[in-house]
Amino acid sequence: MSLGPLERVNGRWSAGDRTKPGGTWLEFSADGLLQHVSDSEEQLIPWGRIMLAGFTFGAKHPPRGSHGVRTLFGGGRGYVHMTLRHPYEDWVVSFDCHRRRYRATELVWWETLFSQTVAAGEAHRFGDADWLSRAIEELVRQRPRTARKIRQAVTQARSA
């Protein structure tokens, strides 16, 4: 199962291409958001530190509401922008996108799901693979398209 850059492998959810030689990807563990970077140590950001979160694709700081063309057609990089607490800091982690094409609506679904969940103080739920699977299945089942419908569907999916 996958949703945009998200995929479940061996019972755990991750974002990015885990198979790319020398690649970078994110793993949603019970302890936090774990960034895997080739040739360096993993970085763990505990769920309790994440206050705000959003995504960009294709460029670290693209114009608001845009996603890089290369990302939509496969390849490129994705970025998770976060505000962390204790100590307060802005943090950006990146991941390599898969070669497969990402659907623009799936990117919006994922961004809305992650940002709503973090804003509700429930970032730790991303470490629960079964909860995330249910939430994604609910979004895929509903297939919302408009901004209002996406927000409503994500709210419903978060309680699934």
Protein Blocks (a to p, Z undefined) as FASTA:
>chain_A
ZZhjbcceehiacedjfkbghiacddddfkbccdddehiacddddfklpmbdcddehiab
bcehiacfklmnggcjdddddddehiaddddddddddfbdcdfklmmmmmmmmmmmmmno
pmmmmmmmklmmmmmmmmmmnopabfklmmmmmmmmmmZZ
